[in-house]
């Protein structure tokens, strides 16, 4: 964690903060293109600097070090945003399917059982079976490994069968999931 900083170092850090916060925020804004995120990134960078202030103040160019921290945080934010956009695009790229004469009671049962699954298992089951995504595409959408998708899908389906009991053998879970917003309803665990 952070180190204990004496009063002189605290005064020095506050002066550094006052001199460079606006510049670091402007840098974050230019790197990310997000005005709202810029202040947060600058604050996060300065917090990281504060936690290592003994090393930063001993550096030859503390401002350059601070700029590097902001750049790294901005890069991480941009990568996260790109991954999130890919997940959303993958999720919504599937065409909508309509089921004629759905078994409404069965749909309600499946949706209720899905809500009882922990989020990752539920997401794997829904993406694999309701959206017919491959294991690889499901892993990409969730940001997990293919092995995690395989195990979570298998465990999720086993739990669904247990939760649905005898009705589960008669119901086609993938078809039931497709007819409703099963993955969107319920809370995440």
N, C-alpha and C positions, 0 to 999 in steps of 0.2 A: 504494500500500500504506500501511502505517502510518508514523508519523513517529517520530523518535527523541525519547524523553521523558526529561527529566533526573530525578535522584534525588528532588527535592522533588515533582515531578509524580507520580512512582511512589508515593511515600508518600501523597500526596493521593488517588490513585486507589484504593489499597488501603483507605484509610479510607472512601471512598465505597462501595466494594464491600461492606465489612463492615456499613455502615449500611443499605444498600438492597437487598442481594441477596434477603433473605427477602421483602421487600415486592414486589419485581419478580417473584419466583417465584409468590407468591400471586396477583398480577395475572394472570400467564400461566395459572395454574390456573383462575381464574374466567372468563377469556376463552375458553379452549379446552375446559374441562371434563375435561382430562386431567392427572392428578396427575403421572404419569411424565414427560410432555412439559414440564411447567412448569419444572422445574429446568434442562432443556436449553435452553429458550427464554430463560430468565433469563441463563444462562451465555453463550449466543450474543449476546444483547443487550449484555452487559457486555464481551464481546470486541470487538464493534463499537464500543462507547464507548471502549475502551482504544486501539483503532487510530486514533481521532480525538480523543483525550483533550485535545489542545491546544485544539481548537474547543469541546469539551463544557465544559471547565472555565471557558472564557471566556463561556459562555452565561449569560443572566440566571437561568435555572431549569434547572440540569443534571438534576435529578430528573424534571422534566416531560419533558425531552428523552429521558431513559432510558425513561420510561413509554411515550412515543410509539414508540420503537424496539421495545419489547416488544409493543405493540399491532400494529404492522406485521408483526412476525414471526408473531404469533398469527393474524392475518388470512391470511397466506400459507399457514400450516399448515392452517388450516381449508379454504381454497380447494383445496389439494392433496388433502385428505381427501375433499372433495366430488367432485372430479374422479375420484379413484380409485374411490369408491363407484359413480359413474355407469358407469365402465368395467367394473367387475365385474358390475353389474346388467345392462348391455348384453350382456356376454359370456355370462352364465348365463341370460338371458331366452329364448334360442333353445331350442326344444324338442329333445329327444333323438331322433335318428333311428336306426333299426336297419336294417341291410342284410342281406337274406337271402343266404346262400351267398356270402360275400365271397371275393374272390380274395386269399387270405392272403399268398401270395408277392408279389403286386402291392402290397398294403398295406405290407408290410415294405419293399419297394423305394422306394415313395413316401415313407414315413416316414424312411428312411435318407437319401434325397435332400433332404428338407425339413430334416433336422438339419444338413446341410452348407451351407444358406443362412444368410447373416447374419440376425440376429434380426429387424430391421425388415422385410426382404423376406419372411421366413418368416411373420411376423405378418400382413402385408398379404395374402399368398396364402391363408393359413388363414382369416382373417376374411372375406375376399371370397368365396372359393370353397367352403370347408367349412361356413361359417356363413351364407352367402348374405347378408351384410351389404352395404348400399349403400356407395358410396365415401364418402359423407358420414358414415354411422354408423361406418365403419372409421376414418375420420379422427378422429372424436370419441373412439372407444375408445382410440386410440393417442396422442391429443394432438398430431397432426400436421395438415398442410394436406391438402386433397383432392388437390391436385397431387402431393404426396409419395406419397399412396396410389396414385394412377394410375401414377406412374413406378416405384415400388417393386414394385407388383404385376406390371407388365409385365416388368420386369427379372427378378423372381423366377420368373415362369412360364417365361421364356426360359432361365434357368439350370436350372430343373427339367427342361425338355425336353432340354437338353444333357446333364444328368446321367443321365437315364433312357434316353437314346439311342433306339434303335429300339423298345424296350419302351414308351417314353413315348407313342408314336403310338397304340399299342394300348390303353393304360390311360387310364381317365378319371380324371384327377388329382382333381377335386373329390369324386367318389364314393369314391375310395381314402382321401382325407383324412378324410372323414366317419366312416369305420368304425373309426378309432383315435384315440388321444390324440396326434396328430402334433405339434401345437404345444407340448404340455407336455413331450414327451420331447426329449432333447438339451440341449446347453448353449447359452447365449446367447453370441453373438459381438459 
